[in-house]
Amino acid sequence: RMYYTRADLSELKTDQSPYSALIPLLDLVQVGVPREYIGWQTLVLNEKYICIREPGPSSNNVIIIDLANPTQVEKRTIKAESVIMSPIDRIIGLKLGGTLQVYKLTTPTPPKISSCNMTDPVEFWKFISPTMIGLVTSKAVYHWNLTTPDAAPVQLFLRIPTLTNHRIINYHVNHDMTWMCVVGIGPEGNKIVGHLQLYST
């Protein structure tokens, strides 16, 4: 339930140690995040935001914490099965079933930036640039360009059979988006193993 940031020990000691340390930034429970929602199914984070889904019997809330001001917790009533935040700006992505929507978080009414509908289930998604979202479905990997409102995501490559029955935990691209990597974990015998799928354009 603690969120940590890494600091070089040379900032903490005078001996210019080359090692690093984890420095507590905030306690999520102390700022009002229910303990049961601090987990991989309901919490996502990036360099700028922590975003937590808080599902309830009658309403669904999304908690947004700006790491530049972590004691100021924002809570919005939003119905979604999955949420992501842009690492650059106050832009949120919402997934409900096969429908994906992206909004600019302004008040009082957030304007919609883009939306699309996916036929195959989206198992993982994240911002890979300020204007691009990477989508990993049960069958393939797509890139969704947000600069054109309501544009359809473009399929880049199919998932390899090795990633079948794997939980996708991350997706990476390099700086010019010529290399992509899907990261998944899954059962193998009596243990959990990880597999990567690399793709180059």
Disulfide bonds with the S-S distance in Angstrom:
none
